[in-house]
Amino acid sequence: MPSSQSHHHHFDLNTTTSNHSHISSNGNKTPTPTPITDSDLRSEFAHHDPSVARLNNGSFGSCPAYISAAQRQWQLRWLQQPDEFYYNQLKPSILRTRNVIKDLINADDVEEISMVDNATTAAAIDSGLCGCTKLFNKGDTAVMLHYAYGAIKKSIHAYVSRAGGRVIEVHMPFPISSNEQIISEFRRALENGKSNGHKVRLAVIDHITSMPSVVIPAKELVEICRNEGVDHIFVDAAHGIGCTKVDMKEIGADFYTSNLHKWFFCPPAVAFLYCRKSDKFSNLHHPVVSHEYGNGLAMESTWIGTRDYSAQLVVPEVLEFVNRFEGGIEGIRERNHQKVVEMGDMLVKAWGTNLGSPPEMCSSMAMVGLPSCLGILSDSDGLKLRTHLRDSFGVEVPIYYLVPKDGEVDPITGYARISHQVYNKVEDYYKFRDAVSKLVKDGFTCALLSD
């Protein structure tokens, strides 16, 4: 592996990046990664604004300098001789990426892996199946979580209604205390969907919801869907890979998508879509019809016109990067989880509030209750407070507005979604703690902020 200063030198994608090697299970020599140091980490993320406590890895991820340098070399290869690159290098290079993903997620076959821009594109592919296969009879349903990501919800609603079906949203309680609360609400929605002789044709299950952020028992919900005869099951795991355990054989869904730029250190925008091998899904197509149309989804996704494919091509280099950490991506994930829960506990103790879910339902993100005296009374207040924390205190963190229940006394109506990634320091969370404590001490309320 290159040193932490590698991004200052020429990056040769054809050379081995380590002076050491070991014999892999298939008998080939593979590089032994150089363990990453604190100094390396500071260098890899030196481009981050040092004046900002960046507690929002969840939205856009973080790309280390080593990967940015690798991406730039792929871009230069294209610019140097685009014809040669297109005809000789692009497809085999994307195939290498697909093979890395196949192994990371324990899929059976590389043909089950398609590279796409993001989870929203993957949802459009899956939703398109509803229309092109006449999946829905009048009154048949799709079931999805109420807390599904906004773009995914709109995609499902648009395609399912166009296909003649209806959408039932599962209302998940929050704050939440156990998986059973989700499972019981999900079962109730399936029963509703099957009423009057109708069928539940599609289930859309989050692996980790975005806002509020909660780890969903995806494996259990998929199993329930199988037992209830749901036609096909799509798991939206925009935050999945690098943030929670991702194993296709264990989860058992028909479709699974995850971004690679959120928690797997890729530059934006790149994601994968897993599609279980089945004749049922042979009509699956990319929403952009291009030259590869009809050659299967994986090939259709490989070329959707002239564009920058470099974010997809650096995945093998990202694997090298994460393998410099103890335990690789799983080790990173476990340590991020431990730290975000620890920091969440520190914050709620300082403010006298609570976490939005127990630790086992947090991933590398946690929902932290904000003091009710801040007067967060709407989504707009949450956004204004977020902007105020950014502009006045150098803290970047998303804020979720929770509508209070009737009769609730002094309710917590605002939750901050904190993230932890390898570049974060405990001082980042202390900065957030002290900013909120100062607002409370000064008698601040959101009503003081102008629109």
N, C-alpha and C positions, 0 to 999 in steps of 0.2 A: 504493500500500500504506500501511496505517497505520504510524505510528511504533511503536517498541518499547513505548511507553506506551499503545497503543491500548486495551488491556484495561481501562483505568481510565475510559474514556469510552463513550458510547452507541455501539453497534455497529449500523450500518444495512446490512443485507444487500442493499438495493436501490440503493446508491450505489457509484460507482466509488471505489476505494481508492487511487488514485494521481493525481498531477497531470500525469503524462506518459502518452503513448500511442504505439503504433506500429501500422503496418498489417500485419495477419497475412496468411497466404497466401490466405485466402478474401476478402480485401479489407476485412475489418471491423477497426475500431480495438479494440485490446486494451490493457489497462494495462501500462505498463513498470514492472517491479518495482523498488523501492528496494533497493539492495544492503544486506545485513544487516551490522551491525558487531558488534564484540566486546561493546560496551555493550548492544546490542539482545539479543544472545544471553543475557547475564546476566539481563536483565529478563524475557525469555521463559521462562526456567527458574528464576526466583527462588523458585518454590514448592518446589523440591527441597530436602530437608534438607541444609543446608550442612555438617553434621557427618559425613555419610556419603559415602565414595567409592563411587559407584554404578556398578559395573562389570557390571551385569546388565540392560542395555537389552533383551536378547533375550527375557526372560520376559514383560514387561508393556509395553514400549515407553515412550514419553514424549510427553506432549501439551503443546505450548507454550501460553502464556497467551492468545495471539491466537486460537488454535483453541478453547480453553475458553470464551472470550468469545463466539465465533461459535456454539458449541454452545448456550450459555445463551440466546442470542437465538432460536434455533430452538425450544428448549423453551418459551420465553415465548410465541412465536407460537401454539403448540399450546394452551397454557393459556388464552390470551386468547379464542380462538374455535375450539374443537376441530372443530366441524362444518365450518366454512368451510375450515379447514386440511385436514381429511381429504378433502373433496370437491374442492377446488380447487388445493391446493398439494402434497400429499404425493407423488402419483405423478409429476408433472412434475419435482419436485425430486429424487426418486430417479433419474429418467431422466437428469438432468444429471450426477449422480454416475456412473451407468453409462457415460455417454459419455466422461467423463474417464478412467475405467478402461480402456475400449476402446482409447483412443488410447495410454495409457501402456503397455499390454501388446501393442500391435500385433495386435489381433483384427480379424476381418473385419466383424463386425456387432454392433451393440449388443444384439441379441437373444441373443447368446452369453454375455452378462454378467448374472449374478444376484447380488444383494446378500444376504449371510447374516451371522449373528452372528460366526462364527469357523470355522476350518478343520475343527474337530470336527463342526460341523453339515454342512459340505460333504461330509465323508467319509460321514456318515449318509445323505445324499442319494444319493451314488454307490453305497454299499453296498446301499441299498434297491432299486436297479435290479437287483441280482443276484437278489433274491427275486421281484420282480414280473414279470420277463421270463423266468423259468425258465432262467436263463443256464447253470446248472451241471447236468451229468449226474453221476451217482454216480461219484466218483473224479476228476472234473475239478478243476483247481486254480486258486488265486490265489497269486501270488508277490509277496512284499513283503520289505523289508529288516528284518533282526533289530533294527536300531537305529531303526526307525520309532517315532514318538511313541506313547506308551502308549495314549492314548485312541483313536487311529486304529487301532492294532493290535487293540484290543478290539472296535471297531466292525466291522472286516473279519472277524475270527474269528467274531463273533456272527452276522452276516448270511450269510457264506459257508457256515458249518456248517449253518445253518437251511435253506439252499438245496440242501444235499446235497453240497457241495464240500469240499475240504480246502485248508489254507493251508501253503505252503512258505515258510520264512523264510530269506533270504539272509544268511549270517554274514559280515559285513564285518570284516576285520582292523582292529585299532587298537592302537598307533599305526599310521598308514598312510603310505605313501610315494608312491603313484601311483594314477591312475584305473584302470590296468590291473588292479590287485588287485580292484577293485569289479566291473569288467566281466567278468573271468573267473569270479568267484563267481556273478554274476548269470546268465551263460550256463549254468553248471553247474545252477543251480536250475531254469532253463527246461527243460533236458534231463530232469531228474528229474520235472518236472511233466508232460512229454509221454510218459513211460514207459508201457508196457503199453497204448498206443493212446489214452490220455487226452489232453485238451486243456488248455492254460493259457488260461482264460477272462478273467482279470483280472490286470493287473500294477499294483501300487501302488509308485510311485517317489518317494522324497524328493528335493527339490531341494537342501535343506540339512538334514542331520539335526540334531536338537536336542541330545542328549547321548549320545555325544560329538558335537560340532559339526564336520561335514565337508561341504564342497560336493561334491555327487554329480554325475557326468557325465550329467545327465538327458537331454539331447538324444541322446547315444549309446545310452543304454539304451532310449529310446523307439524309435529306429531298429532296434535289435536285436529288440524286441518286434514291430514291424511285419513284419520279415523272417521271424519265427518264427510268424506268424499268430495272435498274441494278440488276443482279441476286443476288449477295450477297456482303455485305459491311463489311469490316474489319477495325476497328480503332486501330491503334498502338499508345498506350498511355504509352510508357515505363516510362515517367516521370509523369503519370497522378495522381495516388492516393496520396494525401498529397500535391499536387502541383497546382491542379486546381479542379474545381467542377466535380465530377464523379457520374452520375446518369443514369442508364441504361434505365429507362422509358423515360427520357427526351431526351437522345441522339438517341436512337432508332436503333442502329446498330445491325447487326447479330452477329458479333464477336467484342470483346473488350478485350484488354490485357493491363496490367500495372504491372511493377515491384513493389515489396514491399520493396526492399532494397535501393531504391533511396531516396524516400521522406516519407517513412512510418517506418523508424527506424529498419527494420528487418536486420539480418545478411545476407550476400549474400550466396546462390543465391536463390531467391524465387519470383515468380510472379503468377498471376492468369490469366486464360483465361475464359472469359464469352462467352457462346455460347447460343444464343436464342433458346428456345425449338421449334423445327420444324422438321417434317419428312424429309425435304430437307437435313438436316445435320446428318441423322442417320448413314451415312458412315464415319463419322469423327473418326480418330484414332490417337493415339499417334505415333510419328515416331519410337519410340522404341517398338518393339513387345515383350511383356513379358507375364507372366501367366494370367493377367487380360484381355488379348486381347479378344474383342468381347463382353465385359460387359459394354460398354459405355465409352465415353472419360473420364469422371470423375473418374471412377474406374480404367481404364487403367493408368491414371496418378498417381494414389495412389501408385502403385507398379510397378516400371520399373527396378527391380533388386536391389541387395544389394548396398545401398548407404547411405549417411548421410541425413536424412529427417528433421533434427532438425530445420533448418531455416524455414521450413513450420509450425512446431509445436508451435513456440513461438508467433504466431500472436495474440492469446488471451492475452498474457502478454504485447504485444506491445499496444494493445487497452487500457489496464490498464494504461500503461505509458503515452500515449497521453492524456488520460482523466484527468490526473493531471494538464494539462494546461487549462487555461480559454478557453472555447469554443471547447475543444477537438481538433481533427485533423483539423476541419474547422477553428477554431480560430488560430491555428498555421499557416495554409496556408495563411489566410488573413494578419496576421502580417508579415510573411515572404515577401509577395508581397509588402506591404507598405514599408518595410525596403529596399528591393532590388531596388525599384524605387527611394527611397530617396538617397541611396548610389550611384546609377547610375547617378542621377542628379548632385550630388556633384562632381563626377569624371569628367563628361563632362564639367562642368563649370571650373574645375581646368585646364583642358587640352585644352579647346576651341574646343571641338568636339561635337558629338551628339549621342543620343541613336538610336539603329537600328529599334525600333518600338515605337509607343505610349504606355503609361503605361498600358492601358487596354489590350494590346496584349503581355504584359509580364506576367510571372507567378511568381514563386519564383526565376526566373533567368532573367537577362537582358543583352542585347548586348550593350557594351559600346565602342564607337569609340576611337581608339588610335591615337595619333598625327601622321600625315602623314610623318613628318620628320624622323620617326624611320626607314623608308625605308623597309616596309614589302612588298616584291615583289613576294612572292610565298608561297605555303603551307609549304615548307621547312623552309622559313624564320620565319613563325609563330611558328613552332615547336621549332626552335632554340631559338627564343625570350622567349618562354615559359620556356624552360630549363634554360636559363640565369636568368630569374626572380626567378626560384626555387633555383638555386645553389648560386646565388650572393646576393639575397635580401630576401629569405625565403617567397616568394609569390607563391601560387599554383593557376593558373588560365588558362583555355584553351583559345586559340587564333584562330580566324577564319580569313582566307585570302579571301578578296573580290576582284575579278578581276575588275579593273577599266573600266568604259565605255569609248568608243572612244572620244577623245577630252576633257575629264574631266580635269579640272585644279586643281592641288594639291589635288588629291582625297584621301579620307580615305580608305585605303586598308586593315586595320587590326581592328578587333573588338574583345574585350575580353568578354567572357561569364561569368559574375559574378553570383554567387548563394548567397542566404541567408537562413541559417538554424538556429535553436534555439541557437546553440553554438557560432554563430558568434558575434563579437563585432565591434563597430565602428572603433576601432583601426586597425582591419584587413584591412579595406578599406583605411584608412589613410596611412597604410604601402604601399599598392599598389599605391596610388596616389603619394606618395613621391618617390617611386622607379622609376616610369615612368618620373616624373618631373626631377629627377636627370639625367636620361638617356638623356633627351632632353637638359638639361643644359650643359651636357658634350659633346654634339655633336655626340652622339652614333648613329650608323645605324646598321641594321642587317648584312650589308656587312662586318662588323668587326668581326663577329662570324664565327669560323671555322666550317666546316661540321663535 
